[in-house]
Amino acid sequence: MKALRRLGRLATRLHARLIVALALLLVASEGVRMYVGYHDDRVEAERQARSFLVEVTRQRATALAARLAAVMQATRSAGWFLASGHLDHDPDTLLDILSGVVGQSPDIYGSAIAFAPATDAHVYYVGRIGGRLTRLQQDDGEVHYSTRDWFVEPRRSGQPYWTAPYFDTGIGDVRMVTYSVPWQTHTGSTAVVTADIALDAFDTGWSSPWGGASRLVGAHGNYLTRSGDIEAPGSGIFDIAHKLALPQLEAAGRAMLRGESGLMQLDTPNLPNGRLWMSWAPVGDTGWSLVGLLEEDRVLANARAQLAHQLALSLATLLLVLVTLAWLTRRLTRPLDALRRVARAVEQGDAAQRTGLGAGNDEIHQFAHAFDDMLDALARSQTERMRETAQRQRIEGELAAAREIQQRLLPPPWPEWSRASGPLPGFEFHGLCEPATLMSGDFYDAWLLDADTVALVIADVCGKGTPAALYMAMVRTHLRDFSARTQSPAQTLAVLNHVLASAGHDGMFVTLVLAHYRWRDGGLTYACAGHPPPLLLRADGQVESLARHAALVGAFDAVEYVDAQARLAIGDTLLLYTDGVTEAGEIADLYGQARLESRLGANTGQAPATLAAAIVDDVLAWCQGAPQDDITLLAVRRSATA
């Protein structure tokens, strides 16, 4: 009996020790699991938030750059049109041009033309004032435009200019920035055409699962627009960096002014919102940057809430285990073995395994079922990702096929073109097109009009990507069709302009040069439509810029186009090109017309293919292999075999 009592006491002590040992083991394992789980959740949350912040900032900056590119293109086109000398500068005509500029983009609040100050000088303005299009004509004494940055700076530098934000009083009474383009009048003075953007209505489109904010930063480091729920204790990057003593923020501001992208963490007690993540990306060639901000506390809120939930659940589970451990001992083995088996299978790559446990109300059964549900959800998620990947690959394949089709629209290279079209002694050409995106809005073409005449064309459609490529294909088809019906390049452009302008393609237009080349005698008849002037490289190395005439095609109806004449002597080379060549690089350091003419002269005597490749290589090196616009050119040489 005594032995039985001692055995009973021993069993009791062993049972108590077992409960304590299992309780301590459960506490330790739960603590480690929660710590590791929280650490992994935190790392993953931070990784996802940083990746999201960088990608969304880049995407929104690209979208804003496309919108601003339309604003700048509309303003530059108006400047080319005004400088062409084919319009009277009477008030009604000038106001009509400004109405056309405002109508080309919903982001354009207003547009102005201002001449050099004089007693009879005026500024002409068309803007969306009070919900309707308003046309104004005022003199310098009323608006004092001759002292404004938007008028002074482009006339001083001779280059387009973005102003700092300012509050326009007297006309729109809105906060805005202005893009100004200088142009030369027929009297030799410099005038300015502008486009205004109302900043309060310019939405950057920021959104994220964690809140946050975005800032559009101007070329001087000041904030143009603000959105989101993070307050900014200053008017710009450098202002805030100075107020809060943040040298790393000042360094980021300097990187923005250089057109760079970046990601950084701001951690200082001076920040009112605690630790912040900041990403920035350049907005095209405007000199602006888009900044995205996220608060770390919000990003980690879900991970911390999950930790608190797991802690509460673990404490409740521990209390329950201490009370019912003896009763649960037998039932714990099979569920834990099943979970261990499934976890091991999942770790080895077999996600199809399940615990197979039947119904049960205890925590281990519920956890096993939740584990099975998690595996089911993971399998569905993997299937969905595979479907999305296949769909993305299909879309990418379709775009690649579209690009291949677009490339096939270009004429075959020399001499394949000559063998297909018949021998043309003394005539050879070579074209190159380097798209800025997957699809190009530029194109060149060459085809026989008759036995003696070759039609040559190079064109640049407004915008980039798939819409511009589709518009380009339509323009190419019309050009070939209308050239067969008309007598001269100017007549062809007039018919093409009427058809495109009447079709009403919102915001779409094209600049081009169309030439008829008589290969037997080197005669050239050409017409320009708002396009950079052709260059003629003489055999002795001299470079001539051929005059350009008339406005772009598709923007305004009833435009008159003019034919011009030139002649290629033996050894001469004609170069047609788009503005992606001369406007490559940063806005303050463009490739430029002078450098193009210099590089062209340096390649005197080269075959068209060699000359074209040398110029394109030089342009790509200038913009560091990342052109903002399509780069296209066509070189035609009259060789000595004619």
C-alpha positions as CSV (number, residue, x, y, z in Angstrom):
1,M,0.0,0.0,0.0
2,K,2.8,2.4,0.9
3,A,4.4,1.6,-2.4
4,L,1.2,2.4,-4.2
5,R,0.9,5.7,-2.3
6,R,4.4,6.6,-3.2
7,L,3.7,5.7,-6.8
8,G,0.6,7.9,-6.7
9,R,2.6,10.8,-5.3
10,L,5.3,10.3,-7.8
11,A,2.7,10.3,-10.6
12,T,1.2,13.5,-9.3
13,R,4.6,15.2,-9.2
14,L,5.4,13.9,-12.6
15,H,2.1,15.1,-13.9
16,A,2.6,18.6,-12.4
17,R,6.1,18.7,-13.8
18,L,4.8,17.6,-17.2
19,I,2.2,20.4,-17.1
20,V,4.8,23.0,-16.1
21,A,7.4,21.7,-18.7
22,L,4.8,21.7,-21.5
23,A,3.5,25.1,-20.4
24,L,7.1,26.6,-20.4
25,L,7.7,24.9,-23.8
26,L,4.5,26.3,-25.2
27,V,5.3,29.8,-23.9
28,A,8.8,29.7,-25.4
29,S,7.7,28.3,-28.7
30,E,4.8,30.8,-29.0
31,G,7.2,33.6,-28.2
32,V,9.7,32.5,-30.8
33,R,6.9,32.0,-33.4
34,M,5.4,35.4,-32.8
35,Y,8.8,37.1,-32.9
36,V,9.8,35.4,-36.1
37,G,6.3,35.9,-37.6
38,Y,6.3,39.6,-36.7
39,H,9.8,40.1,-38.0
40,D,8.9,38.4,-41.3
41,D,5.6,40.3,-41.5
42,R,7.4,43.6,-40.9
43,V,10.2,42.9,-43.4
44,E,7.6,41.8,-46.0
45,A,5.4,44.8,-45.3
46,E,8.4,47.2,-45.7
47,R,9.5,45.5,-48.9
48,Q,6.0,45.7,-50.4
49,A,5.5,49.3,-49.4
50,R,8.9,50.4,-50.7
51,S,8.3,48.5,-54.0
52,F,4.8,50.0,-54.3
53,L,6.1,53.5,-53.5
54,V,8.8,53.4,-56.1
55,E,6.6,51.8,-58.8
56,V,3.6,54.1,-58.3
57,T,5.8,57.2,-58.2
58,R,7.5,56.1,-61.5
59,Q,4.2,55.3,-63.1
60,R,2.5,58.5,-62.0
61,A,5.6,60.6,-63.1
62,T,5.4,58.9,-66.5
63,A,1.7,59.6,-66.8
64,L,2.2,63.3,-65.8
65,A,5.1,63.6,-68.3
66,A,2.8,62.4,-71.1
67,R,0.2,65.1,-70.2
68,L,2.8,67.8,-69.9
69,A,4.5,66.7,-73.2
70,A,1.1,67.4,-74.9
71,V,1.1,70.8,-73.3
72,M,4.7,71.6,-74.4
73,Q,4.1,70.1,-77.9
74,A,1.0,72.3,-78.4
75,T,2.9,75.4,-77.3
76,R,5.9,74.7,-79.5
77,S,3.7,73.9,-82.5
78,A,2.0,77.2,-82.1
79,G,5.4,78.9,-81.9
80,W,6.5,77.2,-85.2
81,F,3.2,78.1,-86.8
82,L,3.5,81.8,-85.8
83,A,7.2,82.0,-86.8
84,S,6.5,80.5,-90.2
85,G,5.4,83.9,-91.5
86,H,2.3,82.6,-93.3
87,L,-0.2,84.4,-91.1
88,D,-1.1,88.0,-90.5
89,H,-0.7,88.9,-86.9
90,D,-4.0,90.6,-86.6
91,P,-5.9,90.1,-83.2
92,D,-8.6,87.7,-84.5
93,T,-6.0,85.4,-86.1
94,L,-3.8,85.4,-83.0
95,L,-6.8,84.7,-80.7
96,D,-7.9,81.9,-83.0
97,I,-4.4,80.3,-82.7
98,L,-4.5,80.6,-78.9
99,S,-8.0,79.0,-78.9
100,G,-6.5,76.1,-80.8
101,V,-3.7,75.7,-78.2
102,V,-6.1,75.7,-75.3
103,G,-8.3,73.2,-77.1
104,Q,-5.5,70.7,-77.6
105,S,-5.2,69.6,-73.9
106,P,-7.6,69.8,-71.0
107,D,-4.6,70.6,-68.7
108,I,-4.1,73.9,-70.5
109,Y,-5.9,76.6,-68.5
110,G,-5.0,79.4,-70.9
111,S,-2.6,80.6,-73.6
112,A,-1.1,83.9,-74.4
113,I,1.0,85.7,-77.2
114,A,3.1,88.6,-76.1
115,F,5.2,90.9,-78.3
116,A,8.2,93.0,-77.4
117,P,7.0,96.0,-75.2
118,A,6.3,99.2,-77.1
119,T,3.7,101.9,-77.0
120,D,1.4,99.8,-79.2
121,A,2.3,96.3,-78.0
122,H,-0.4,94.0,-76.7
123,V,-0.7,90.7,-75.0
124,Y,-3.4,88.3,-76.4
125,Y,-4.9,85.8,-74.1
126,V,-7.4,82.9,-74.3
127,G,-8.3,81.0,-71.1
128,R,-10.9,78.9,-69.4
129,I,-12.2,81.6,-67.1
130,G,-15.4,81.1,-65.1
131,G,-16.1,77.8,-66.8
132,R,-16.0,79.2,-70.4
133,L,-13.4,80.1,-73.0
134,T,-12.6,83.8,-72.7
135,R,-10.6,85.9,-75.3
136,L,-8.7,89.0,-74.1
137,Q,-6.5,91.7,-75.6
138,Q,-4.6,93.9,-73.2
139,D,-1.6,96.2,-73.3
140,D,1.5,96.1,-71.2
141,G,0.3,99.0,-69.0
142,E,-2.6,96.8,-67.8
143,V,-0.9,93.5,-67.1
144,H,2.8,94.5,-66.9
145,Y,3.8,91.3,-68.8
146,S,7.2,92.8,-69.8
147,T,8.5,92.2,-66.3
148,R,7.1,88.7,-65.9
149,D,9.4,85.7,-65.8
150,W,7.3,83.9,-68.4
151,F,8.1,86.7,-70.9
152,V,11.6,87.8,-69.9
153,E,13.3,84.4,-69.4
154,P,12.5,82.7,-72.8
155,R,13.4,85.9,-74.7
156,R,16.7,86.1,-72.8
157,S,17.7,82.5,-73.2
158,G,16.1,81.8,-76.6
159,Q,14.8,78.5,-75.1
160,P,11.4,77.2,-73.8
161,Y,10.9,78.0,-70.0
162,W,8.8,76.7,-67.1
163,T,8.1,79.4,-64.5
164,A,7.9,78.9,-60.8
165,P,4.4,78.7,-59.4
166,Y,2.7,82.1,-59.0
167,F,-0.8,83.5,-58.3
168,D,-2.3,85.1,-61.4
169,T,-4.3,88.1,-60.4
170,G,-6.5,90.2,-62.7
171,I,-7.5,87.5,-65.2
172,G,-7.9,84.0,-63.8
173,D,-7.1,84.6,-60.1
174,V,-5.7,81.1,-59.8
175,R,-2.3,79.6,-58.8
176,M,-0.5,78.4,-61.9
177,V,2.7,77.7,-63.7
178,T,3.5,78.8,-67.3
179,Y,5.3,77.2,-70.1
180,S,6.8,79.8,-72.5
181,V,8.2,79.3,-76.0
182,P,10.1,82.2,-77.8
183,W,9.6,82.8,-81.6
184,Q,10.9,85.3,-84.1
185,T,8.5,87.7,-85.8
186,H,8.9,88.9,-89.4
187,T,10.5,92.1,-88.0
188,G,13.2,90.2,-86.2
189,S,12.0,90.8,-82.7
190,T,11.4,87.9,-80.2
191,A,7.8,87.2,-79.1
192,V,6.5,84.6,-76.7
193,V,3.7,82.1,-76.8
194,T,2.6,80.4,-73.6
195,A,0.5,77.7,-72.0
196,D,-0.8,78.1,-68.4
197,I,-1.6,75.2,-66.1
198,A,-3.9,75.8,-63.2
199,L,-2.2,74.0,-60.3
200,D,-5.2,73.7,-58.0
201,A,-7.0,71.6,-60.7
202,F,-3.9,69.6,-61.7
203,D,-4.4,66.2,-60.0
204,T,-1.4,63.9,-59.6
205,G,-3.7,60.9,-59.1
206,W,-2.0,59.6,-55.9
207,S,-3.5,56.7,-54.0
208,S,-2.1,53.9,-51.8
209,P,-3.4,51.3,-49.3
210,W,-1.4,53.0,-46.6
211,G,-2.5,56.6,-47.3
212,G,0.5,58.8,-47.7
213,A,0.9,61.8,-50.0
214,S,2.5,63.1,-53.2
215,R,4.2,66.3,-54.1
216,L,4.9,67.7,-57.6
217,V,8.2,69.5,-57.3
218,G,9.1,72.2,-59.7
219,A,12.5,73.0,-61.4
220,H,13.4,75.3,-58.5
221,G,12.6,72.7,-55.7
222,N,9.3,74.3,-54.8
223,Y,6.0,72.4,-54.4
224,L,3.7,72.8,-57.4
225,T,0.9,70.6,-56.1
226,R,0.2,68.7,-52.9
227,S,-2.1,65.7,-52.2
228,G,-2.6,63.1,-49.5
229,D,-2.8,63.2,-45.8
230,I,0.8,64.0,-44.8
231,E,1.3,67.7,-43.9
232,A,4.3,69.5,-45.4
233,P,5.8,72.2,-43.0
234,G,7.1,74.3,-45.9
235,S,6.7,75.5,-49.5
236,G,9.3,73.2,-51.0
237,I,12.0,70.5,-50.6
238,F,14.8,73.0,-49.7
239,D,12.5,75.0,-47.4
240,I,11.6,71.9,-45.4
241,A,15.1,70.6,-45.4
242,H,16.3,74.0,-43.9
243,K,13.5,74.2,-41.3
244,L,13.8,70.7,-40.1
245,A,17.6,70.4,-40.4
246,L,17.5,67.5,-42.9
247,P,20.7,67.5,-45.0
248,Q,19.7,64.2,-46.6
249,L,16.4,65.8,-47.8
250,E,18.4,68.7,-49.3
251,A,20.6,66.2,-51.1
252,A,17.5,64.5,-52.5
253,G,16.3,67.9,-53.7
254,R,19.5,68.4,-55.6
255,A,19.2,64.9,-57.1
256,M,15.7,65.9,-58.3
257,L,17.0,69.0,-60.0
258,R,19.5,66.8,-61.8
259,G,16.6,64.7,-63.1
260,E,17.4,61.6,-61.1
261,S,15.1,59.0,-59.4
262,G,15.6,57.8,-55.8
263,L,14.3,56.3,-52.6
264,M,15.2,57.3,-49.1
265,Q,14.1,57.0,-45.5
266,L,13.7,60.1,-43.4
267,D,14.2,59.4,-39.7
268,T,14.4,62.4,-37.4
269,P,12.5,63.6,-34.3
270,N,11.9,66.9,-36.1
271,L,9.4,65.2,-38.5
272,P,5.8,65.7,-37.4
273,N,4.7,62.4,-38.9
274,G,7.5,60.2,-37.6
275,R,9.7,58.1,-39.9
276,L,8.8,58.6,-43.6
277,W,9.7,56.8,-46.8
278,M,10.2,59.1,-49.8
279,S,10.5,58.1,-53.4
280,W,10.9,60.5,-56.4
281,A,11.1,60.3,-60.2
282,P,11.6,62.9,-62.9
283,V,8.5,64.1,-64.9
284,G,9.8,63.8,-68.4
285,D,12.0,66.6,-69.7
286,T,10.1,69.3,-67.7
287,G,12.7,69.6,-65.0
288,W,10.0,68.6,-62.5
289,S,9.9,65.6,-60.2
290,L,7.0,63.6,-58.5
291,V,7.6,62.8,-54.9
292,G,5.7,60.0,-53.1
293,L,5.5,59.8,-49.2
294,L,4.5,56.9,-46.9
295,E,4.4,56.9,-43.0
296,E,6.2,53.8,-41.6
297,D,3.7,53.5,-38.7
298,R,0.8,53.1,-41.2
299,V,2.7,50.5,-43.2
300,L,3.5,48.4,-40.1
301,A,0.1,48.9,-38.5
302,N,-1.3,45.6,-39.9
303,A,1.8,43.6,-38.7
304,R,1.6,45.1,-35.2
305,A,-2.2,44.4,-35.0
306,Q,-1.5,40.8,-36.1
307,L,1.1,40.5,-33.4
308,A,-1.3,41.8,-30.7
309,H,-3.9,39.4,-32.0
310,Q,-1.5,36.5,-31.9
311,L,-0.4,37.4,-28.4
312,A,-3.9,37.5,-27.1
313,L,-4.7,34.2,-28.8
314,S,-1.6,32.6,-27.4
315,L,-2.3,33.7,-23.8
316,A,-5.8,32.3,-24.1
317,T,-4.5,29.1,-25.5
318,L,-1.9,28.8,-22.8
319,L,-4.6,29.2,-20.1
320,L,-6.8,26.6,-21.7
321,V,-3.8,24.2,-22.0
322,L,-3.0,24.5,-18.3
323,V,-6.6,23.6,-17.4
324,T,-7.2,20.8,-19.9
325,L,-3.7,19.5,-20.7
326,A,-4.4,16.0,-19.2
327,W,-7.5,15.6,-21.3
328,L,-6.0,16.9,-24.5
329,T,-2.7,14.9,-24.3
330,R,-4.0,12.0,-26.3
331,R,-5.8,14.2,-28.9
332,L,-2.8,16.4,-29.5
333,T,-0.6,13.8,-31.1
334,R,-2.6,13.1,-34.3
335,P,-3.4,16.7,-35.3
336,L,0.2,17.8,-34.6
337,D,1.6,14.9,-36.6
338,A,-0.8,15.8,-39.4
339,L,0.3,19.5,-39.3
340,R,3.9,18.5,-39.2
341,R,3.4,16.1,-42.2
342,V,1.7,18.8,-44.2
343,A,4.1,21.5,-43.3
344,R,7.0,19.3,-44.3
345,A,5.4,18.5,-47.6
346,V,4.7,22.2,-48.3
347,E,8.3,23.0,-47.4
348,Q,9.4,20.4,-50.0
349,G,7.2,21.9,-52.7
350,D,4.1,19.6,-52.4
351,A,1.3,22.1,-51.8
352,A,-1.4,19.6,-52.5
353,Q,-1.1,17.8,-49.1
354,R,-3.8,18.5,-46.4
355,T,-4.2,17.4,-42.8
356,G,-7.4,15.4,-43.5
357,L,-8.7,15.9,-40.0
358,G,-12.4,15.5,-39.4
359,A,-14.7,17.9,-37.6
360,G,-13.5,19.0,-34.2
361,N,-14.1,22.0,-31.9
362,D,-10.7,22.1,-30.2
363,E,-8.1,24.7,-31.0
364,I,-5.7,22.3,-32.7
365,H,-8.4,21.1,-35.1
366,Q,-9.4,24.6,-35.8
367,F,-5.8,25.5,-36.4
368,A,-5.4,22.5,-38.7
369,H,-8.5,23.5,-40.7
370,A,-7.3,27.1,-40.9
371,F,-4.0,25.8,-42.1
372,D,-5.8,23.8,-44.8
373,D,-7.8,26.9,-45.8
374,M,-4.6,28.9,-46.0
375,L,-3.1,26.3,-48.3
376,D,-6.3,26.4,-50.4
377,A,-6.1,30.1,-50.6
378,L,-2.4,29.9,-51.5
379,A,-3.1,27.5,-54.3
380,R,-5.9,29.8,-55.7
381,S,-3.5,32.7,-55.4
382,Q,-0.8,30.8,-57.3
383,T,-3.3,29.8,-60.0
384,E,-4.4,33.5,-60.4
385,R,-0.8,34.7,-60.6
386,M,-0.1,32.1,-63.3
387,R,-3.2,33.2,-65.2
388,E,-2.2,36.9,-64.9
389,T,1.4,36.0,-66.0
390,A,0.0,34.2,-69.1
391,Q,-2.3,37.1,-69.9
392,R,0.6,39.6,-69.5
393,Q,2.8,37.5,-71.8
394,R,0.0,37.3,-74.3
395,I,-0.3,41.1,-74.3
396,E,3.4,41.6,-74.5
397,G,3.5,39.1,-77.5
398,E,0.7,41.1,-79.2
399,L,2.6,44.3,-78.7
400,A,5.8,42.7,-80.1
401,A,3.9,41.5,-83.1
402,A,2.4,45.0,-83.6
403,R,5.9,46.4,-83.4
404,E,7.1,43.8,-86.0
405,I,4.2,44.8,-88.3
406,Q,5.0,48.5,-87.9
407,Q,8.6,47.8,-88.8
408,R,7.5,46.0,-91.9
409,L,5.6,49.2,-93.0
410,L,9.0,50.9,-93.4
411,P,10.6,50.5,-96.9
412,P,13.1,47.8,-97.2
413,P,16.8,48.9,-97.0
414,W,18.9,49.7,-100.0
415,P,19.6,47.8,-102.3
416,E,16.7,45.4,-101.6
417,W,14.4,48.4,-102.4
418,S,16.1,49.0,-105.7
419,R,15.9,45.4,-106.8
420,A,12.2,45.4,-106.1
421,S,11.5,48.8,-107.6
422,G,13.9,48.6,-110.6
423,P,17.4,49.9,-110.9
424,L,17.8,53.6,-110.2
425,P,21.4,54.5,-111.1
426,G,22.8,57.3,-109.0
427,F,20.2,57.0,-106.2
428,E,20.5,55.3,-102.9
429,F,19.0,55.9,-99.4
430,H,19.0,54.5,-95.9
431,G,16.6,55.2,-93.0
432,L,16.8,54.5,-89.2
433,C,14.0,54.7,-86.6
434,E,14.9,54.3,-82.8
435,P,11.5,54.3,-80.9
436,A,11.5,55.8,-77.4
437,T,8.9,53.2,-76.4
438,L,7.8,49.9,-77.8
439,M,5.8,51.5,-80.6
440,S,6.9,54.5,-82.6
441,G,5.0,57.6,-83.8
442,D,7.7,58.5,-86.3
443,F,8.1,57.0,-89.8
444,Y,9.9,57.4,-93.1
445,D,9.0,56.0,-96.5
446,A,10.2,55.9,-100.1
447,W,8.3,54.7,-103.2
448,L,8.2,55.2,-106.9
449,L,5.6,57.7,-108.2
450,D,6.6,57.0,-111.8
451,A,9.6,55.8,-113.7
452,D,11.6,59.0,-113.0
453,T,10.3,60.2,-109.6
454,V,10.8,58.8,-106.1
455,A,8.5,60.0,-103.3
456,L,10.4,60.6,-100.0
457,V,8.7,61.3,-96.7
458,I,9.6,61.6,-93.0
459,A,7.0,62.3,-90.3
460,D,6.5,62.7,-86.6
461,V,3.1,62.1,-85.0
462,C,2.2,63.9,-81.8
463,G,2.8,61.6,-78.8
464,K,4.3,58.2,-78.4
465,G,3.2,54.6,-78.0
466,T,0.3,52.7,-79.5
467,P,-2.1,55.6,-80.3
468,A,0.7,57.5,-82.2
469,A,1.6,54.3,-84.1
470,L,-2.0,53.7,-85.2
471,Y,-2.3,57.4,-86.3
472,M,1.1,57.0,-88.1
473,A,-0.2,54.0,-90.1
474,M,-3.3,55.9,-91.1
475,V,-1.2,58.9,-92.2
476,R,1.2,56.7,-94.2
477,T,-1.8,55.1,-96.1
478,H,-3.3,58.5,-96.9
479,L,0.1,59.8,-98.1
480,R,0.6,57.0,-100.6
481,D,-3.0,57.2,-101.8
482,F,-3.1,61.1,-102.2
483,S,0.3,61.2,-103.8
484,A,-1.0,59.1,-106.6
485,R,-3.8,61.6,-107.2
486,T,-2.0,64.9,-106.8
487,Q,0.7,66.7,-108.8
488,S,3.0,68.1,-106.2
489,P,4.0,67.7,-102.5
490,A,2.1,70.8,-101.5
491,Q,-1.1,69.6,-103.1
492,T,-0.7,66.2,-101.3
493,L,-0.2,67.9,-97.9
494,A,-3.3,70.2,-98.5
495,V,-5.5,67.2,-99.2
496,L,-4.0,65.2,-96.3
497,N,-4.5,68.2,-93.9
498,H,-8.1,68.6,-94.9
499,V,-8.9,64.9,-94.4
500,L,-7.2,64.7,-91.0
501,A,-8.4,68.0,-89.6
502,S,-12.0,67.2,-90.7
503,A,-11.8,63.8,-89.0
504,G,-11.4,65.5,-85.6
505,H,-8.8,63.3,-84.0
506,D,-8.6,65.1,-80.6
507,G,-5.1,66.3,-79.9
508,M,-3.5,64.3,-82.8
509,F,-1.5,66.0,-85.5
510,V,1.7,65.3,-87.5
511,T,4.7,67.2,-88.8
512,L,6.3,65.9,-92.0
513,V,8.4,66.6,-95.1
514,L,7.2,65.3,-98.4
515,A,9.6,65.4,-101.4
516,H,9.5,64.3,-105.0
517,Y,13.1,63.4,-106.2
518,R,13.9,63.1,-109.9
519,W,16.7,60.6,-109.8
520,R,17.9,61.2,-113.4
521,D,18.8,64.9,-112.9
522,G,18.8,65.3,-109.1
523,G,15.9,67.7,-109.1
524,L,14.0,67.9,-105.7
525,T,10.6,69.4,-105.1
526,Y,9.5,69.3,-101.4
527,A,7.0,70.8,-99.0
528,C,7.4,71.0,-95.2
529,A,4.6,70.9,-92.6
530,G,5.8,72.2,-89.3
531,H,8.8,69.9,-89.5
532,P,12.5,70.5,-88.9
533,P,14.1,71.7,-92.1
534,P,15.9,69.2,-94.4
535,L,19.7,69.4,-94.5
536,L,21.6,69.2,-97.8
537,L,25.3,68.0,-97.5
538,R,27.2,69.1,-100.5
539,A,30.0,67.0,-101.9
540,D,32.5,69.6,-100.7
541,G,31.4,69.3,-97.1
542,Q,29.2,72.4,-97.0
543,V,25.8,71.9,-95.2
544,E,22.7,73.9,-96.3
545,S,19.5,74.1,-94.4
546,L,16.5,74.0,-96.7
547,A,13.7,76.4,-95.9
548,R,10.6,75.1,-94.2
549,H,7.1,76.3,-94.9
550,A,3.5,76.1,-93.5
551,A,2.0,74.6,-90.4
552,L,1.7,71.0,-89.1
553,V,-0.9,68.6,-90.6
554,G,-4.2,67.7,-88.9
555,A,-4.5,70.6,-86.4
556,F,-6.0,73.4,-88.5
557,D,-8.0,73.1,-91.6
558,A,-7.5,75.2,-94.8
559,V,-3.8,75.7,-94.4
560,E,-1.8,76.6,-97.5
561,Y,1.3,74.6,-98.3
562,V,4.1,75.7,-100.6
563,D,6.5,73.7,-102.8
564,A,10.2,74.5,-102.7
565,Q,12.9,73.5,-105.1
566,A,16.5,72.2,-104.7
567,R,18.9,70.1,-106.7
568,L,21.3,67.4,-105.7
569,A,24.6,67.4,-107.5
570,I,26.6,64.2,-107.8
571,G,28.0,63.3,-104.4
572,D,25.4,65.4,-102.5
573,T,23.4,63.9,-99.6
574,L,19.9,64.9,-98.4
575,L,19.1,64.3,-94.7
576,L,15.5,64.2,-93.4
577,Y,15.1,63.9,-89.6
578,T,12.6,64.3,-86.8
579,D,12.9,66.6,-83.7
580,G,13.8,63.5,-81.6
581,V,17.3,64.1,-83.1
582,T,17.8,67.8,-82.3
583,E,15.8,67.8,-79.0
584,A,17.6,64.7,-77.5
585,G,19.1,65.2,-74.0
586,E,18.2,67.4,-71.1
587,I,16.1,70.5,-71.7
588,A,19.0,72.7,-70.7
589,D,21.5,70.9,-72.9
590,L,19.8,69.6,-76.1
591,Y,21.6,68.0,-79.0
592,G,20.6,70.9,-81.2
593,Q,20.6,71.9,-84.8
594,A,24.2,73.2,-84.8
595,R,25.7,69.9,-83.6
596,L,23.6,67.9,-86.1
597,E,25.0,70.0,-89.0
598,S,28.5,69.6,-87.6
599,R,28.2,65.8,-87.4
600,L,26.7,65.7,-90.9
601,G,29.6,67.7,-92.3
602,A,32.1,65.5,-90.6
603,N,30.7,62.5,-92.5
604,T,31.1,63.9,-96.0
605,G,31.4,61.2,-98.6
606,Q,30.0,58.5,-96.4
607,A,27.4,56.1,-97.7
608,P,23.8,56.8,-96.4
609,A,23.9,53.8,-94.2
610,T,27.2,54.8,-92.6
611,L,26.2,58.4,-92.2
612,A,22.8,57.6,-90.6
613,A,24.3,55.1,-88.2
614,A,27.0,57.6,-87.1
615,I,24.4,60.3,-86.4
616,V,22.1,58.0,-84.5
617,D,25.0,56.7,-82.4
618,D,26.1,60.2,-81.6
619,V,22.5,61.2,-80.6
620,L,22.1,58.1,-78.3
621,A,25.5,58.8,-76.7
622,W,24.4,62.4,-76.1
623,C,21.2,61.4,-74.2
624,Q,23.0,58.4,-72.5
625,G,21.0,55.8,-74.4
626,A,17.6,57.0,-73.0
627,P,15.9,59.2,-75.6
628,Q,12.7,61.0,-74.5
629,D,11.4,61.0,-78.1
630,D,11.6,58.8,-81.2
631,I,14.8,59.2,-83.2
632,T,14.2,58.9,-87.0
633,L,16.2,60.0,-90.0
634,L,16.4,59.3,-93.8
635,A,19.6,59.9,-95.8
636,V,19.4,60.1,-99.6
637,R,22.6,60.4,-101.8
638,R,23.0,61.0,-105.5
639,S,26.0,58.9,-106.3
640,A,28.6,59.3,-109.1
641,T,27.0,56.4,-111.2
642,A,24.1,58.6,-112.3
